[in-house]
């Protein structure tokens, strides 16, 4: 009762601006995730959300930066991160440059973590087609889906890590 009775404490923890930024960033990140999954399912030599469609799609998306399937995971995360960053910037006047840098570092760590997770959790380890396919299926299986869900999770995870890095930096700074 004392916690909820102290409006100043509650307002400092969850301000309207923070809620607005969180909601807009989440919505934009979801839209970016849908765009990424659409790109992966349509850009490959085999279309669709079958294992062949998603592996060829990841390879095609990764080919944009001269990489393969593993690079495709990072490239597929780019629309999610861009949408989230744009939404946060448009909905808040309080985000300072150093906080944006902290979020960017968090995003990079999130991409590296996504690729590392995919390469280690599957039935086949590594970044071969079999390793990435089984890793994505395992990641997706954690939330009740399959490989396509694994792509969505690994694309969205860097935005979550960026948000956590931003929040941690801001908390330590204040």
C-alpha angles and dihedrals in degrees: 000000000000091000094052092039091059100078094177091059093047092046092051091052097044112021124178089250092054092049091047092050093045093049096046093044092049093049092046091047090053090051090048090050091053090049091050094050090047091051092049092048095048108033100063128089086252114049128214140042098294117118089259092048094049096044093049089044093052090048091050093047091047089048088067087076096033095264138105137234095318091052087047090066090057094043091049089054091056097081090049092051094043093050092047093048093048092048093049092047094048095048101044134054091185102072110108127203095254090052090051089052091051090051090048091052088049090051091053090049089048092054092048090047092050093052092044092049093049091049095051110035102057129092086254115047126218138040100291118119090264092047094049093043094050092042093053091047090051093048090048091046091060089070096036100268139095138237096316090053088048089056091050092049095047091048093049097042095076090057090053091049090048090053091048092049090049092049094046092048092048091047093050091044094052 
